[in-house]
Amino acid sequence: MAATTEAVADLAEPVELSFGRTIDRALVHRASVAEVFVTDIRPAGEARFLAAAQLPLSHGYYSDHTARPAVFDPLLVLEAGRQAGIAGAHLLGLPPRAMMMVASFTITLDGPLRAGHLPGELRIDNRFDARRTRGGRVRTGSVTQDLVLDGEPAGVHTMEVNVVTPGEHEALRRLMRGTPAPSTRDLGDPEGVSRALPHEVGRSNPLNVVVADVERSPRRARALVAPSFANRSLFDHEYDHLPATTLAEAARQLAVVLAGDGAVPYEVSGRFLRFAELDLPCVAEAEAGPGGAVEVRFAQGDGIVAEMGLRLSGEAGR
């Protein structure tokens, strides 16, 4: 899906978006300034914001890929869109401590985004739809984003979230588990597992490998989701569950296992049904379909916690 003509025209107009420095990390729920990519965000209507984000050429997680020629990581574009959506929601009035839990997302790029000699300048046209309770409080919402990279249409990202207070989140976690949820701060990395070799999942740095005990057949792959909590891009702050970004990375790595490291996703979608618990094994099963499609399911116990779909630039299951 290409960016809409009206949105591209708006972004092509001389709106003075700055790429000079990042916005306040608190607006995008990040602990580290180094993990903030949004550089500007400005109102453009009642429920619309224009945002700018700089895509780095050298990043310990997002640039660690063996595929050539080098492209901007689709999950980096996804993260920039996520950050712009969170910042825009806060600027529209969502309280600073509100927590936004991703219910679903879809990012569709117009193709692999080739990286050049300069960082990418991403412009994001954000249009929000908030659904409120009778008392006026936002409980669920969505954002649709048209993406323009270095002046060219790049794709579309949509995201749906559920909005809770920290107290509601804690109560929900206790209700679902019966006990308090453990934290990444208190847990070590999984023991007794054999993480995939970096080149098997298109990586160079072992820290960026998030799957272990990989089993592969011609069109199927199965693995344990076993990230290192020391990866400060995936775990920038404390979590009591495996976040959506980590599951997206696991899905991408299983897709690379099936398709080879020359394949790059240009479409990624996810639907999140339950929290992926830190203290239970999380098993990912991927199946390659026609046209570079890969479907991935994440299970804990006898239940599905998330479902993801990818489309790759190369034919999956070679």
TORDO-629436 format. One line per 8 residues: for each residue x, y, z of N, C-alpha, C. Coordinates in steps of 0.001 Angstrom, whole numbers. Each point is the difference from the previous one (the first is absolute). Layout:
// residues N
X/Y/Z/X/Y/Z/X/Y/Z  ...
END
This chain:
// residues 318
857/-1190/0/-857/1190/0/891/1237/0  -148/865/-945/798/1212/-75/-621/1096/850  806/986/339/-516/1142/742/-1058/705/-839  -1009/553/663/-1070/666/-731/530/1263/-672  -610/355/-1132/459/1155/-772/-96/1280/816  -1092/163/766/-181/1222/785/1063/125/1077  284/-1134/677/990/49/1064/1384/313/-555  346/-609/-1129/1303/267/-608/96/1464/-409
-1076/539/-538/6/1406/-390/217/893/1210  -669/-332/1118/174/780/1219/1453/-24/458  605/-1203/-10/1363/-112/488/1002/617/-965  -378/104/-1269/893/601/-980/25/1521/132  -1030/577/614/-50/1442/188/1049/428/1021  406/1249/-3/1104/437/851/-381/110/1479  -405/-1139/593/-215/-39/1437/1369/-146/640  358/896/884/1347/34/550/143/-1037/1128
207/-1236/-399/290/-1050/966/1508/-81/192  421/-116/1249/1425/22/311/550/-1416/183  1205/-215/-487/715/-1252/216/1245/239/858  34/1117/707/1215/411/705/236/-676/1329  -1058/-398/700/165/-626/1318/-1257/-791/323  127/-971/904/-1144/-831/343/-920/724/986  -1261/-415/19/-953/548/951/230/-641/1374  -688/487/994/121/-507/1366/-282/-1507/29
931/-765/555/-140/-1460/26/-1254/-444/747  -472/806/971/-1197/-368/756/-1231/-44/-898  -14/816/-1059/-1148/28/-905/-147/-1290/-794  1093/-758/-133/-46/-1243/-790/260/-1224/870  -54/173/1318/144/-1104/958/1334/-722/-181  1091/769/-58/1334/-566/-110/861/474/1162  857/-889/503/929/371/1067/1259/642/-564  442/-460/-1173/1249/472/-599/-277/959/-1141
686/1126/10/-112/949/-1102/469/-644/-1305  974/-914/96/530/-654/-1200/-1044/-848/-720  -1083/-363/701/-1046/-823/-611/-1202/833/-445  142/1319/-16/-1053/900/-490/337/384/-1440  -970/-150/-914/229/300/-1414/-832/1177/-493  -1059/351/720/-846/1125/-406/717/1307/340  71/893/-970/720/1259/180/-915/1216/51  -1242/-161/-409/-926/1138/14/-1415/-538/-136
-971/716/566/-1406/-353/-180/-828/1264/146  -883/236/-973/-751/1261/-45/-1461/-259/-354  -924/726/647/-1418/-186/-299/-319/426/-1421  -959/-723/-617/-425/331/-1364/-1503/-165/-146  -726/153/1126/-1446/-160/-24/-482/-473/1357  -1303/-266/94/-598/-350/1291/560/-1305/559  231/-981/-815/531/-1294/457/1075/-479/-963  872/934/-383/1029/-316/-987/1299/697/381
1117/-732/-147/1322/562/228/923/-410/-1131  921/900/-355/1098/-331/-889/1248/-193/862  741/-1068/-276/1183/-314/798/1180/-238/-920  1191/202/561/1249/-299/-687/784/-996/828  715/-887/-665/866/-955/687/1252/-207/-840  1135/-89/654/1246/-308/-701/316/-1478/165  253/-674/-1124/340/-1419/8/1520/-124/-60  639/-544/1041/1464/-48/37/561/-1021/-982
1226/264/-457/708/-939/-863/757/-1050/804  335/344/1238/778/-916/830/-654/-89/1375  -606/-1148/279/-678/-221/1271/263/-1442/414  284/-204/1277/412/-1318/456/-1009/-1100/-241  -1282/342/-59/-1044/-992/-243/-581/148/-1405  -481/1176/-352/-724/164/-1261/898/-87/-1232  1309/239/149/901/-68/-1156/764/-1320/-72  -238/-889/941/740/-1261/56/-673/-1056/-871
210/92/-1318/-572/-952/-951/1064/-402/-1013  -37/-1258/-398/980/-477/-973/-472/144/-1432  -1286/275/-217/-517/144/-1365/626/1212/-678  304/-120/-1268/544/1079/-816/-766/62/-1313  -203/1231/-547/464/1290/509/-744/405/1271  605/896/748/-570/410/1275/-1313/758/-210  -972/-301/834/-1286/698/-16/-306/465/1409  -894/984/104/-506/375/1314/-917/-1110/494
241/-433/1213/-752/-1101/587/-1486/356/69  -885/-847/-551/-1439/272/130/-448/133/1449  659/-733/910/-382/123/1412/483/1317/602  1023/622/-590/395/1349/400/-1081/994/-420  -511/-133/-1216/-1088/872/-450/-1238/-218/872  -261/-1266/345/-1117/-319/893/181/678/1351  1219/-41/545/256/628/1299/-133/1518/-80  489/594/-1083/-159/1448/-165/-1477/373/-60
-803/-809/-704/-1435/251/-56/-660/-179/1359  415/-1025/729/-550/-229/1341/294/1202/896  1237/483/-63/371/1147/832/-790/1245/-383  -167/239/-1292/-765/1169/-431/-1450/-108/456  -569/-1217/-60/-1376/-193/450/-164/251/1483  950/-466/807/-69/216/1446/131/1479/320  983/659/-612/195/1430/265/-1232/794/-402  -578/-304/-1159/-1189/711/-444/-1177/-198/933
-152/-1233/521/-1095/-266/933/149/827/1270  1228/124/489/214/819/1200/-275/1473/-288  420/469/-1150/-238/1401/-339/-1473/285/-235  -783/-1023/-306/-1451/155/-132/-709/-47/1348  744/-291/1080/-597/58/1323/83/-1268/815  564/-1082/-524/129/-1222/785/974/259/1146  -346/-368/1243/865/299/1146/1392/-599/-157  1025/655/552/1378/-478/-154/219/-1429/488
-721/-409/1051/212/-1338/554/-889/-1065/-639  -811/387/-954/-859/-976/-667/861/-1024/-736  -422/-1246/62/707/-1081/-680/-796/-418/-1227  689/-112/-1127/-646/-382/-1254/468/-1394/-396  -913/-965/96/320/-1384/-310/-431/-292/-1433  951/-437/-814/-283/-242/-1414/-944/-1191/-138  -1127/218/-671/-952/-1078/-292/265/-596/-1372  356/851/-968/316/-480/-1346/744/1097/-739
719/-405/-1052/650/963/-876/194/-637/-1365  133/838/-1007/395/-428/-1338/862/1093/-608  1173/-384/-476/831/935/-763/228/-608/-1376  -305/789/-1026/175/-431/-1381/879/1025/-705  1190/-422/-385/928/885/-695/-120/-212/-1504  358/1035/-753/-93/-84/-1451/1095/-875/-598  940/-438/824/1096/-862/-428/1146/173/969  1111/-722/-201/1172/196/858/466/1450/-46
317/563/1153/387/1405/99/1523/78/19  584/229/-1160/1460/24/-122/599/1104/859  1048/-348/742/733/980/800/1114/593/-850  148/1320/24/1028/669/-775/1182/396/869  531/1179/-272/1168/479/737/-366/913/1159  -1278/346/117/-453/883/1068/-1131/-678/767  -196/362/1273/-1158/-532/730/-1292/317/-733  -982/-884/139/-1270/209/-664/-835/1054/697
-696/821/-773/-915/1001/553/-1423/-466/-278  -652/-461/1055/-1339/-578/-101/-1027/1014/481  -986/281/-843/-1118/853/377/-1229/-880/184  -729/260/1076/-1115/-863/390/-1240/861/187  -1030/-287/-778/-1288/684/116/-902/-878/869  -285/460/1219/-748/-774/990/-1444/484/95  -942/-937/-151/-1423/323/173/-572/-934/1057  -545/595/1050/-407/-738/1183/-1512/-184/63
-407/-1116/596/-1413/-270/280/-69/-564/1415  -508/780/927/-92/-420/1400/-1429/-380/332  -163/-1109/690/-1319/-445/455/-52/150/1514  -965/781/452/-53/403/1393/-1133/-694/750  154/-29/1327/-1074/-481/857/-1035/1104/161  -1083/-330/679/-1045/998/231/530/1193/783  996/-227/852/585/1096/766/1029/802/-763  226/-339/-1255/921/775/-825/1416/-513/-27
287/-1065/741/1366/-516/42/273/-923/-1190  1181/135/-596/388/-855/-1127/365/-1386/520  -633/-1031/-553/325/-1375/382/648/-780/-1141  -387/284/-1221/630/-613/-1168/188/1079/-1056  943/-237/-882/237/973/-1060/801/-614/-1124  49/722/-1103/773/-465/-1144/653/1196/-675  1059/-290/-746/676/1029/-775/314/-590/-1374  -222/807/-1019/388/-351/-1362/1088/965/-425
1100/-545/-520/1161/814/-329/422/-216/-1446  65/1071/-762/596/-31/-1329/1471/373/144  862/-779/-654/1445/112/173/651/525/-1274  867/990/151/746/558/-1119/1465/33/399  854/-703/-751/1417/-91/325/814/759/-1051  754/979/465/852/807/-888/-787/537/-1186  -1228/419/274/-829/641/-1014/-799/-934/-875  120/-1321/206/-717/-968/-819/-981/-797/849
-1217/-270/-510/-939/-835/757/647/-1337/353  -190/-430/1254/671/-1212/472/-972/-1072/467  -1225/354/401/-939/-1008/450/-980/531/1022  -662/-912/679/-1052/334/967/155/-886/1230  -246/581/1164/3/-738/1263/-1291/313/751  -668/-1027/501/-1165/186/865/252/-747/1301  -502/543/1084/203/-605/1314/-1235/232/867  -452/-1033/708/-1090/97/958/542/-295/1390
-432/787/987/504/-165/1363/-1151/19/1001  244/-627/1136/-860/114/1175/717/871/1016  -732/904/625/596/983/905/-417/-317/1436  1005/-144/882/-263/-288/1405/911/857/867  -394/157/1256/878/639/979/961/-1051/548  1116/406/627/896/-981/614/-711/-883/1018  -918/564/769/-746/-792/972/-888/-1035/-664  -661/389/-1087/-838/-954/-728/838/-1112/-623
1171/366/-484/893/-1005/-588/406/-1026/1054  397/471/1158/419/-920/1065/-1154/-901/435  -1195/576/134/-1162/-801/401/-333/-1047/-1062  105/377/-1263/-268/-932/-1090/995/-1144/4  1264/319/226/1029/-1040/23/-230/-969/1153  -362/519/1170/-273/-871/1155/-1220/-881/-263  -1015/576/-623/-1213/-759/-289/284/-1139/-975  799/264/-1031/286/-1006/-1018/916/-1103/522
935/372/861/1002/-957/460/-340/-634/1348  -679/766/842/-213/-438/1372/1140/368/918  1103/460/-568/1176/438/753/573/1234/-684  827/774/706/657/1123/-679/895/-497/-1130  93/767/-1053/839/-386/-1138/1454/340/294  935/-893/-349/1424/326/177/431/1074/-987  1171/561/228/512/1088/-813/1306/-414/-668  254/603/-1161/1286/-231/-653/1154/460/873
-258/921/898/1047/480/915/458/-1110/936  -906/-911/327/293/-1021/998/354/-1355/-597  -148/-151/-1299/230/-1295/-637/1298/6/-790  670/-1155/-26/1160/-167/-853/-423/-533/-1356  960/-119/-899/-292/-554/-1314/-343/-1478/113  -789/-532/-923/-378/-1423/53/1225/-903/27  -85/-1051/809/1100/-958/112/-389/-1303/-673  1013/-754/-416/-246/-1314/-584/-597/22/-1381
148/1125/-715/-507/80/-1367/1178/255/-941  -176/-369/-1239/1037/189/-1013/-476/1055/-994  460/1230/197/-414/1067/-916/528/-271/-1401  -759/449/-981/432/-130/-1387/1310/746/-204  817/-468/-918/1197/743/-362/-421/1275/-729  708/1105/236/-447/1274/-583/-243/-61/-1512  909/-642/-769/-168/-1/-1453/-1230/-785/-439  -491/-914/852/-1183/-777/-354/-1263/848/-15
18/1127/728/-1170/877/65/302/1382/-567  1072/81/-810/307/1250/-681/652/1052/869  640/-415/1089/633/932/929/1498/-240/73  740/983/530/1421/-148/288/273/-81/1493  -767/757/786/211/92/1446/-873/-1023/721  602/-922/785/-801/-995/729/-1032/624/934  264/1229/486/-947/653/908/-1350/225/-667  -19/104/-1329/-1237/295/-726/-777/-1245/-413
495/-1183/359/-713/-1241/-286/-1055/-226/1078  -1249/-248/-392/-1080/-134/980/-690/-1358/-65  483/-914/-844/-624/-1320/-108/1026/-1083/340  -501/-1094/556/865/-1098/437/-665/-1335/-322  823/-1059/34/-491/-1362/-244/-816/-66/-1289  562/553/-1066/-715/111/-1266/-110/-1360/-680  -1201/-339/-446/-248/-1182/-816/-564/471/-1341  514/-577/-1090/-407/470/-1319/-299/-1168/-926
-1091/124/-740/-306/-891/-1110/-116/887/-1231  -249/-565/-1195/14/860/-1195/-891/1240/81  -1173/-82/598/-891/1162/20/-483/357/1395  588/-587/1004/-396/305/1375/1234/171/875  -162/812/1038/1062/179/990/-646/184/1367  711/-467/1004/-495/83/1372/1162/406/890  -252/845/983/1079/453/875/-564/499/1312  860/78/985/-311/622/1279/384/1467/-85
-874/883/453/337/1423/67/848/213/1240  1282/339/-210/945/66/1118/934/1191/-164  -515/1230/121/853/1179/-152/879/208/1228  1044/780/-190/806/446/1133/-572/1305/521  -269/53/1292/-517/1237/585/1054/1090/45  1251/-360/-324/1064/1000/-72/-35/775/-1308  -859/-394/-932/-154/735/-1253/-831/1250/289  674/1147/72/-667/1217/452/-791/700/-1091
2/-538/-1189/-929/516/-1012/-1350/-683/141  13/-1321/220/-1252/-731/211/-554/211/1394  903/171/983/-421/171/1397/619/1282/536  -481/1117/-556/513/1316/377/-329/341/1444  -1100/-555/500/-369/216/1387/-593/-1304/537  -479/39/1217/-499/-1196/674/-1338/-449/-605  -134/-1300/-222/-1240/-585/-507/-429/-1154/897  -1331/-264/26/-489/-1189/701/-555/-1024/-990
374/139/-1275/-427/-928/-1044/940/176/-1188  -89/-896/-965/742/174/-1245/-749/1012/-859  611/1132/-330/-730/1036/-742/-216/-385/-1459  -909/725/-627/-354/-268/-1392/1215/91/-915  920/927/290/1183/157/-848/883/-1245/37  89/-645/1152/809/-1213/105/-647/-1147/-769  -1323/-112/78/-690/-1037/-769/131/268/-1498  -38/1258/-404/180/329/-1417/1399/-403/-467
995/212/839/1358/-410/-356/108/-1514/-94  -635/-721/915/13/-1460/-66/-666/-491/-1284  -1109/627/-382/-680/-377/-1237/895/262/-1195  673/1133/-18/907/323/-1111/1139/-1014/-84  563/-371/1162/1117/-938/-13/-423/-1382/-484  -1187/-448/374/-475/-1284/-521/-270/86/-1505  -468/1155/-469/-206/179/-1433/1331/-85/-741  1062/559/577/1325/-82/-612/496/-1445/-4
-275/-750/1080/357/-1421/34/-618/-723/-1193  -1247/322/-321/-687/-663/-1103/454/504/-1368  237/1309/-114/197/607/-1316/1451/288/-335  876/50/987/1374/404/-245/192/1471/315  1261/383/309/226/1357/508/-76/1072/-1075  -214/-363/-1271/-200/1021/-1016/-1417/519/-53  -910/-666/712/-1412/408/-14/-242/1084/1049  -694/1035/-408/-304/1126/895/-1505/183/44
-618/80/1201/-1450/216/44/-374/1402/-461  -1046/86/-817/-535/1308/-362/-1404/189/566  -551/-1049/604/-1265/118/717/75/-851/1258  -399/587/1115/-36/-717/1274/-1289/393/703  -745/-997/469/-1216/285/764/-8/-878/1244  -655/486/1035/-68/-760/1240/-1313/212/717  -438/-1059/672/-1202/58/837/364/-639/1336  -264/700/1103/468/-426/1302/-1205/-320/885
-91/-1262/410/-1184/-513/672/151/-48/1513  1212/-267/468/292/-82/1433/1411/501/234  330/251/1262/1378/332/325/878/-1229/-207  1170/191/-600/999/-1060/-104/834/34/1279  -223/-965/879/604/13/1328/1499/-269/-65  732/626/926/1444/-175/58/405/-1336/607  -843/-552/852/388/-1195/752/-643/-1276/-540  -507/45/-1237/-515/-1178/-667/672/-128/-1363
292/-1230/-463/561/-139/-1345/-962/566/-1042  552/767/-920/-784/556/-1105/526/-627/-1288  -858/-760/-669/396/-742/-1198/-584/682/-1231  852/235/-983/-422/594/-1262/31/-1064/-1090  -1064/-76/-777/-76/-925/-1123/-315/794/-1254  843/-161/-1018/-133/755/-1249/-264/-944/-1154  -822/455/-938/-302/-776/-1193/89/906/-1214  763/-416/-999/166/777/-1222/-1141/-288/-969
-498/1054/-615/-1053/-130/-1002/460/529/-1336  -901/143/-945/381/488/-1333/321/1489/8  784/421/-970/268/1430/-185/795/639/1106  852/-767/678/813/570/1064/-736/230/1302  -1159/-613/185/-772/168/1233/487/-976/1074  34/462/1233/328/-845/1152/-984/332/1115  -635/-1019/556/-913/166/1129/669/-578/1245  -73/735/1110/652/-415/1245/-1009/65/1136
-40/-1070/797/-827/-29/1206/889/-178/1223  -362/715/1062/731/-85/1257/-919/-620/1043  490/-1036/674/-828/-726/957/719/-132/1339  -799/42/1062/463/-331/1341/-1027/-935/614  471/-1151/543/-944/-991/484/-843/-490/-1163  -1308/28/186/-891/-446/-1071/-714/1166/-672  525/1217/163/-672/1174/-567/895/787/-940  -631/646/-997/701/885/-927/73/1394/616
1208/571/50/148/1347/566/79/1064/-1087  464/-371/-1198/117/993/-1075/71/-718/-1333  -400/721/-1043/95/-490/-1375/614/1108/-850  938/-367/-859/657/987/-845/89/-524/-1421  -38/920/-948/166/-330/-1404/1052/897/-624  816/-563/-881/1025/758/-706/-88/-305/-1491  397/976/-811/224/-233/-1423/1432/443/-301  709/-862/-697/1418/203/-212/294/352/-1448
1099/720/-184/397/388/-1352/523/-1184/-790  430/-1079/695/424/-1233/-664/-999/-1083/282  -17/-1067/-809/-953/-1093/162/342/-787/1257  -962/-103/946/250/-719/1239/38/-1493/-265  787/-692/831/11/-1462/-50/883/-545/-1093  1024/767/-442/908/-516/-1031/717/-1237/500
END
